[in-house]
C-alpha cells in the first residue's frame, strides 16, 4: 500500500491549501457544469452528508484522469470499460470512494477528538504563501484553483482533512491510545500481506557498459569476495552491516537502519532479489544474486513492524471507508457524467478566455 491514502490526502491538501483567499462564487465551475446547487446533499457516509461541491470536486478529478489516459484524441468514449465498468461508472465510483474516504477521516476525527490546531492553520498559511509565490502571486494561483471549481470554504475543508488525518495517525502511534494497534494485529497484517524485511549489499553495474564484460566480471568478483567473507563470519548478522559499509554502492543506507521492508512486486528490490529473499529463513543470507543493475547479497531479517505500522493504519482507515453505510440521493443517480464533464470543459474554456474572472 505504501501510504497511498496519505498521498491521496496530501494531494488534496496541495491543491487546495492555497484557496484561503479565493472568490466565493455560487458553487464555482463544478456546480455551474452540473446544474446542482453546491450545498445539495448527494450522498451520506455513515450518516455524514457529502455535498455536491465536495463530490463534484472528486468527480472532476476522476474525469480529468480519464481524459489524460483514455482520450485518444477523438473524445472520451464513456461507454468503454475499465476494470469491468464503463468509464462513466468508473468515474462516479472513484469520486464516491474518495468522498467516502474523506468523510471517514472527518468522522474518525470527531470520534477520537482530533481537531485543527493553531499550528495547523499557521502551516496552511505558509503553504498558501509558498504556492502563491510559485504561481507568480495570489491572483494567478487563484485562477488555477478557479478552474477546479474550488471556493474558499471547500478548499479549506479539504486541506483541513489532511491535517486531521495526520492527527489521527499521531494518535495511532501513541502507545496506549484508543487507536494504537496491538502488536499481534500488526504481525497478522504483515503476514497476511506478505511483508519482508531484508538488508542487502549491492554492487552496481549501472554505470558500466553492458558490453564491457571485464567491468561486469570485476563487479561480480567483488560480490563473490564479500560473500566469501560473510560465509566465513562467526556473526553474519553483525558482519553483514560491516561488509555493506565497505562493499555496497547503496547511497541511502543511513535512511534504512533496520533494512528494507516491502511486499513482493512493489518495486523496492529487483525481482531476482525478491525471489532470493522469499527462499530464505530469518537470519539467513543469500549467495550472489544477479540483477539487471548489478549483484546483490540478501540478508533476511525479522519483519520490521514499525515500517509496517503506517500501512496498517491506512488499511484500517480504508477498510472503514469501504465498509461504511453509504446512501445516495436521486440527484446523484441522475447525474450524467459525460454531460457534466463536457459542460465543465466549456466552462473552463470560458474562464480562460475571460482571463480567469469567474462570472
RODO-2510 file (C-alpha; in nm, 4 decimals, decimal comma):
residues 359
     n   res          X          Y          Z
     1     x     0,0000     0,0000     0,0000
     2     x     0,2914     0,2325     0,0761
     3     x     0,0875     0,5110     0,2318
     4     x    -0,1417     0,5538    -0,0674
     5     x    -0,4085     0,7137     0,1500
     6     x    -0,1622     0,9667     0,2860
     7     x    -0,0696     1,0503    -0,0711
     8     x    -0,4325     1,0952    -0,1659
     9     x    -0,4928     1,3259     0,1266
    10     x    -0,1712     1,5173     0,0713
    11     x    -0,2691     1,5633    -0,2915
    12     x    -0,5921     1,7244    -0,1851
    13     x    -0,4046     1,9486     0,0553
    14     x    -0,1502     2,0536    -0,2060
    15     x    -0,4260     2,1500    -0,4469
    16     x    -0,6488     2,3284    -0,2020
    17     x    -0,4444     2,4753     0,0790
    18     x    -0,3948     2,7894    -0,1154
    19     x    -0,7580     2,8765    -0,1739
    20     x    -0,7867     3,0680     0,1502
    21     x    -0,8202     3,3992    -0,0323
    22     x    -1,0414     3,2929    -0,3228
    23     x    -1,3629     3,4322    -0,4532
    24     x    -1,6878     3,2835    -0,3274
    25     x    -1,8959     3,2246    -0,6403
    26     x    -2,2152     3,0222    -0,6170
    27     x    -2,0561     2,6799    -0,6357
    28     x    -1,7968     2,7761    -0,8945
    29     x    -1,7456     2,5869    -1,2177
    30     x    -1,8390     2,2475    -1,0770
    31     x    -2,1935     2,3386    -0,9865
    32     x    -2,2271     2,5534    -1,2987
    33     x    -2,1371     2,2487    -1,5070
    34     x    -2,3701     2,0145    -1,3200
    35     x    -2,6615     2,2494    -1,2581
    36     x    -2,6660     2,1339    -0,8948
    37     x    -2,6510     2,3743    -0,6032
    38     x    -2,3248     2,3376    -0,4063
    39     x    -2,4980     2,2614    -0,0752
    40     x    -2,7188     1,9879    -0,2232
    41     x    -2,6583     1,6572    -0,0462
    42     x    -2,5630     1,3886    -0,2974
    43     x    -2,4775     1,1092    -0,0547
    44     x    -2,4147     1,0269     0,3072
    45     x    -2,1370     0,8150     0,4572
    46     x    -2,2259     0,6599     0,7923
    47     x    -2,4706     0,9431     0,8378
    48     x    -2,2290     1,2203     0,7368
    49     x    -2,3668     1,4242     0,4480
    50     x    -2,1484     1,4859     0,1434
    51     x    -2,2354     1,7983    -0,0519
    52     x    -2,2440     1,8384    -0,4270
    53     x    -1,9438     2,0725    -0,4022
    54     x    -1,7317     1,8027    -0,2375
    55     x    -1,8422     1,5130    -0,4558
    56     x    -1,8170     1,7096    -0,7812
    57     x    -1,4607     1,8087    -0,6949
    58     x    -1,3657     1,4420    -0,6868
    59     x    -1,5752     1,3658    -0,9950
    60     x    -1,3901     1,6347    -1,1911
    61     x    -1,0615     1,4903    -1,0664
    62     x    -1,1631     1,1424    -1,1885
    63     x    -1,2789     1,2782    -1,5241
    64     x    -0,9529     1,4673    -1,5744
    65     x    -0,7647     1,1441    -1,5059
    66     x    -0,9767     0,9590    -1,7608
    67     x    -0,9212     1,2365    -2,0154
    68     x    -0,5446     1,2060    -1,9687
    69     x    -0,5324     0,8288    -2,0062
    70     x    -0,8337     0,7213    -2,2137
    71     x    -0,8928     1,0011    -2,4642
    72     x    -0,7159     0,9034    -2,7870
    73     x    -0,7906     1,2410    -2,9448
    74     x    -1,1469     1,1708    -3,0509
    75     x    -1,3044     1,2480    -2,7174
    76     x    -1,3738     1,0195    -2,4215
    77     x    -1,5774     0,7138    -2,5131
    78     x    -1,7702     0,6921    -2,1875
    79     x    -1,9171     0,3527    -2,2748
    80     x    -1,5723     0,1919    -2,2933
    81     x    -1,4840    -0,0246    -1,9966
    82     x    -1,2064    -0,0229    -1,7368
    83     x    -1,1883    -0,2783    -1,4551
    84     x    -1,5224    -0,4160    -1,5707
    85     x    -1,7015    -0,0792    -1,5506
    86     x    -1,7952     0,1757    -1,8108
    87     x    -1,5776     0,4847    -1,7897
    88     x    -1,8800     0,6800    -1,6691
    89     x    -1,9478     0,4352    -1,3841
    90     x    -1,5762     0,4199    -1,3094
    91     x    -1,5585     0,7996    -1,2716
    92     x    -1,8605     0,8093    -1,0417
    93     x    -1,7278     0,5201    -0,8341
    94     x    -1,3793     0,6695    -0,7952
    95     x    -1,5320     1,0006    -0,6857
    96     x    -1,7566     0,8138    -0,4435
    97     x    -1,4602     0,6292    -0,2918
    98     x    -1,2621     0,9493    -0,2397
    99     x    -1,5630     1,1264    -0,0909
   100     x    -1,6196     0,8304     0,1429
   101     x    -1,2538     0,8309     0,2475
   102     x    -1,2565     1,1986     0,3393
   103     x    -1,5885     1,1619     0,5195
   104     x    -1,4424     0,8720     0,7184
   105     x    -1,1427     1,0839     0,8180
   106     x    -1,3810     1,3522     0,9435
   107     x    -1,5909     1,1002     1,1338
   108     x    -1,2871     0,9398     1,2940
   109     x    -1,1563     1,2833     1,3900
   110     x    -1,4820     1,3580     1,5707
   111     x    -1,4896     1,0169     1,7365
   112     x    -1,1313     1,0470     1,8633
   113     x    -1,1357     1,4162     1,9500
   114     x    -0,8925     1,5352     1,6800
   115     x    -0,9321     1,8986     1,5732
   116     x    -0,7359     2,1540     1,3752
   117     x    -0,4794     2,3401     1,5829
   118     x    -0,3311     2,6863     1,5609
   119     x    -0,0147     2,5217     1,4298
   120     x    -0,2158     2,3594     1,1516
   121     x    -0,3624     2,6900     1,0467
   122     x    -0,0205     2,8514     1,0532
   123     x     0,1113     2,5716     0,8305
   124     x    -0,1794     2,6293     0,5923
   125     x    -0,0927     2,9978     0,5748
   126     x     0,2707     2,9132     0,4984
   127     x     0,1621     2,6763     0,2254
   128     x    -0,0617     2,9464     0,0807
   129     x     0,2268     3,1919     0,0646
   130     x     0,4571     2,9343    -0,0963
   131     x     0,2042     2,8327    -0,3602
   132     x     0,1131     3,1905    -0,4404
   133     x     0,4810     3,2704    -0,4916
   134     x     0,5231     2,9615    -0,7086
   135     x     0,2467     3,0767    -0,9430
   136     x     0,3536     3,4404    -0,9505
   137     x     0,1098     3,5795    -0,6994
   138     x    -0,2255     3,5138    -0,5375
   139     x    -0,4309     3,6206    -0,8368
   140     x    -0,2547     3,3782    -1,0704
   141     x    -0,2853     3,0863    -0,8346
   142     x    -0,6484     3,1615    -0,7557
   143     x    -0,7121     3,1423    -1,1292
   144     x    -0,5684     2,7905    -1,1263
   145     x    -0,7935     2,6973    -0,8374
   146     x    -1,0954     2,8533    -1,0025
   147     x    -1,0553     2,6089    -1,2930
   148     x    -1,1001     2,3334    -1,0344
   149     x    -1,4219     2,4913    -0,9125
   150     x    -1,2992     2,5421    -0,5572
   151     x    -1,4383     2,8093    -0,3326
   152     x    -1,2699     2,9199    -0,0112
   153     x    -1,4784     2,7162     0,2326
   154     x    -1,4492     2,3881     0,0448
   155     x    -1,0787     2,4347    -0,0225
   156     x    -1,0120     2,4887     0,3463
   157     x    -1,2229     2,1848     0,4337
   158     x    -1,0274     1,9553     0,2014
   159     x    -0,6996     2,0915     0,3328
   160     x    -0,8164     2,0526     0,6915
   161     x    -0,8887     1,6843     0,6364
   162     x    -0,5224     1,6271     0,5577
   163     x    -0,4247     1,7678     0,8968
   164     x    -0,6971     1,5680     1,0713
   165     x    -0,5530     1,2575     0,9080
   166     x    -0,2086     1,3418     1,0497
   167     x    -0,3539     1,3896     1,3989
   168     x    -0,5295     1,0552     1,3753
   169     x    -0,2047     0,8904     1,2710
   170     x    -0,0197     1,0541     1,5613
   171     x    -0,2835     0,9140     1,7960
   172     x    -0,2445     0,5722     1,6366
   173     x     0,1305     0,5924     1,7057
   174     x     0,0718     0,6826     2,0726
   175     x     0,1095     0,3767     2,2914
   176     x    -0,1996     0,3077     2,4959
   177     x    -0,4289     0,5307     2,2899
   178     x    -0,7668     0,4180     2,1589
   179     x    -0,6222     0,3906     1,8089
   180     x    -0,2913     0,2240     1,8968
   181     x    -0,2639    -0,1198     1,7320
   182     x    -0,1882    -0,4353     1,9240
   183     x     0,1433    -0,5932     1,8258
   184     x    -0,0220    -0,9200     1,7305
   185     x    -0,2549    -0,7317     1,4947
   186     x     0,0445    -0,5773     1,3212
   187     x     0,2128    -0,9156     1,2956
   188     x    -0,1020    -1,0709     1,1493
   189     x    -0,1370    -0,7904     0,8955
   190     x     0,2304    -0,8194     0,7960
   191     x     0,1959    -1,1938     0,7487
   192     x    -0,1288    -1,1677     0,5513
   193     x     0,0144    -0,9017     0,3208
   194     x     0,3434    -1,0843     0,2722
   195     x     0,5818    -0,8222     0,4095
   196     x     0,9526    -0,8997     0,4078
   197     x     1,2409    -0,7131     0,5712
   198     x     1,5905    -0,7571     0,4318
   199     x     1,9275    -0,5929     0,4337
   200     x     2,1339    -0,6048     0,1201
   201     x     2,4750    -0,5392    -0,0218
   202     x     2,4501    -0,4003    -0,3731
   203     x     2,7405    -0,3811    -0,6157
   204     x     2,6191    -0,1692    -0,9037
   205     x     2,6826    -0,2199    -1,2724
   206     x     2,4530     0,0722    -1,3593
   207     x     2,7400     0,2928    -1,4704
   208     x     2,9163     0,0180    -1,6636
   209     x     2,8691    -0,0504    -2,0324
   210     x     2,6712    -0,3798    -2,0503
   211     x     2,9028    -0,4840    -2,3312
   212     x     3,2057    -0,4314    -2,1069
   213     x     3,2364    -0,7896    -1,9889
   214     x     3,5521    -0,7112    -1,7968
   215     x     3,3850    -0,4434    -1,5833
   216     x     3,0861    -0,6675    -1,5128
   217     x     3,3161    -0,9550    -1,4202
   218     x     3,5096    -0,7287    -1,1826
   219     x     3,1854    -0,6301    -1,0134
   220     x     3,0830    -0,9932    -0,9793
   221     x     3,4258    -1,0773    -0,8327
   222     x     3,3832    -0,8103    -0,5639
   223     x     3,0397    -0,9510    -0,4804
   224     x     3,1868    -1,3005    -0,4509
   225     x     3,4630    -1,1635    -0,2312
   226     x     3,2059    -1,0063     0,0009
   227     x     3,0105    -1,3324     0,0086
   228     x     3,3243    -1,5299     0,0925
   229     x     3,3930    -1,3052     0,3911
   230     x     3,0324    -1,3256     0,5038
   231     x     3,0260    -1,7023     0,4653
   232     x     3,3291    -1,7312     0,6924
   233     x     3,1861    -1,4997     0,9592
   234     x     3,1030    -1,6203     1,3094
   235     x     2,8382    -1,3468     1,3358
   236     x     2,6907    -1,2896     0,9875
   237     x     2,4118    -1,0594     1,1077
   238     x     2,6650    -0,8186     1,2578
   239     x     2,9264    -0,8505     0,9858
   240     x     2,6720    -0,8048     0,7070
   241     x     2,6405    -0,4379     0,8003
   242     x     3,0174    -0,4040     0,8270
   243     x     3,0686    -0,5559     0,4837
   244     x     2,7888    -0,3399     0,3398
   245     x     2,9732    -0,0281     0,4541
   246     x     3,2777    -0,1495     0,2631
   247     x     3,1303    -0,3062    -0,0484
   248     x     2,7806    -0,1710    -0,1088
   249     x     2,7124     0,1035    -0,3626
   250     x     2,3874     0,1949    -0,1843
   251     x     2,3899     0,5676    -0,1103
   252     x     2,0988     0,5888     0,1341
   253     x     2,1750     0,3101     0,3782
   254     x     2,1569     0,5536     0,6673
   255     x     1,7904     0,6068     0,5830
   256     x     1,7215     0,2363     0,6290
   257     x     1,8858     0,1408     0,9593
   258     x     1,6512    -0,1549     1,0054
   259     x     1,6695    -0,2726     0,6464
   260     x     1,4192    -0,2549     0,3637
   261     x     1,0609    -0,3596     0,4316
   262     x     0,8486    -0,4366     0,1268
   263     x     0,5935    -0,6602    -0,0371
   264     x     0,6736    -0,8638    -0,3457
   265     x     0,6184    -0,6638    -0,6618
   266     x     0,6212    -0,3174    -0,5066
   267     x     0,9457    -0,2220    -0,6811
   268     x     1,1657    -0,1856    -0,3737
   269     x     1,4059    -0,4523    -0,4981
   270     x     1,4610    -0,6292    -0,8313
   271     x     1,2543    -0,9429    -0,8881
   272     x     1,5613    -1,1666    -0,8533
   273     x     1,6233    -1,0240    -0,5055
   274     x     1,2601    -1,0707    -0,4075
   275     x     1,2788    -1,4326    -0,5119
   276     x     1,6000    -1,4859    -0,3177
   277     x     1,4543    -1,3199    -0,0059
   278     x     1,1448    -1,5402    -0,0153
   279     x     1,3615    -1,8514    -0,0210
   280     x     1,5495    -1,7506     0,2973
   281     x     1,4588    -1,8051     0,6601
   282     x     1,5033    -1,5203     0,9073
   283     x     1,8738    -1,4747     0,9792
   284     x     1,9848    -1,6488     0,6604
   285     x     2,1748    -1,4785     0,3803
   286     x     2,1854    -1,5494     0,0103
   287     x     2,4649    -1,6189    -0,2304
   288     x     2,5421    -1,3674    -0,5023
   289     x     2,2181    -1,2650    -0,6767
   290     x     2,2463    -1,1197    -1,0257
   291     x     2,0030    -0,8473    -1,1328
   292     x     1,9872    -0,6009    -1,4198
   293     x     2,1548    -0,3275    -1,2159
   294     x     2,4270    -0,5328    -1,0511
   295     x     2,4935    -0,8035    -0,7928
   296     x     2,3317    -0,8398    -0,4524
   297     x     2,3754    -1,0243    -0,1262
   298     x     2,0496    -1,0527     0,0694
   299     x     2,0058    -1,0961     0,4451
   300     x     1,6534    -1,1932     0,5563
   301     x     1,5556    -1,0237     0,8839
   302     x     1,2562    -1,0282     1,1156
   303     x     0,9795    -0,8147     0,9694
   304     x     1,0166    -0,4553     1,0879
   305     x     0,6733    -0,3874     1,2384
   306     x     0,7486    -0,0171     1,2752
   307     x     0,7822     0,0025     0,8973
   308     x     0,4556    -0,1887     0,8527
   309     x     0,2611     0,0263     1,1016
   310     x     0,1839     0,3183     0,8635
   311     x     0,0407     0,0819     0,6041
   312     x    -0,1694    -0,0923     0,8659
   313     x    -0,3189     0,2402     0,9723
   314     x    -0,4088     0,3172     0,6125
   315     x    -0,5589    -0,0294     0,5738
   316     x    -0,7770     0,0256     0,8814
   317     x    -0,8935     0,3619     0,7537
   318     x    -0,9577     0,2292     0,4046
   319     x    -1,1480    -0,0688     0,5440
   320     x    -1,3671     0,1686     0,7451
   321     x    -1,4390     0,3724     0,4326
   322     x    -1,5072     0,0596     0,2261
   323     x    -1,7492    -0,0809     0,4845
   324     x    -1,9253     0,2486     0,5528
   325     x    -2,3010     0,2687     0,5139
   326     x    -2,3337     0,4819     0,2004
   327     x    -2,6663     0,6074     0,0740
   328     x    -2,7084     0,8193    -0,2380
   329     x    -2,9832     1,0548    -0,3485
   330     x    -3,1893     1,0690    -0,6638
   331     x    -2,9843     1,3697    -0,7749
   332     x    -2,6696     1,1567    -0,7512
   333     x    -2,8323     0,8763    -0,9519
   334     x    -2,9430     1,1202    -1,2233
   335     x    -2,6009     1,2839    -1,2591
   336     x    -2,4836     1,2473    -1,6196
   337     x    -2,1037     1,2279    -1,6090
   338     x    -2,0369     1,2848    -1,9782
   339     x    -2,2646     1,5910    -1,9849
   340     x    -2,1107     1,7237    -1,6639
   341     x    -1,7594     1,6935    -1,7995
   342     x    -1,8482     1,8483    -2,1355
   343     x    -2,0020     2,1436    -1,9514
   344     x    -1,7001     2,1670    -1,7202
   345     x    -1,4581     2,1796    -2,0138
   346     x    -1,6692     2,4512    -2,1752
   347     x    -1,6850     2,6495    -1,8501
   348     x    -1,3081     2,6236    -1,8104
   349     x    -1,2583     2,7497    -2,1647
   350     x    -1,4869     3,0452    -2,0957
   351     x    -1,2996     3,1166    -1,7745
   352     x    -0,9654     3,1078    -1,9552
   353     x    -1,0987     3,3394    -2,2250
   354     x    -1,2114     3,5890    -1,9616
   355     x    -0,8626     3,5989    -1,8123
   356     x    -0,9577     3,3941    -1,5065
   357     x    -1,2509     3,6098    -1,3962
   358     x    -1,5356     3,3966    -1,2671
   359     x    -1,8714     3,5140    -1,3985
***
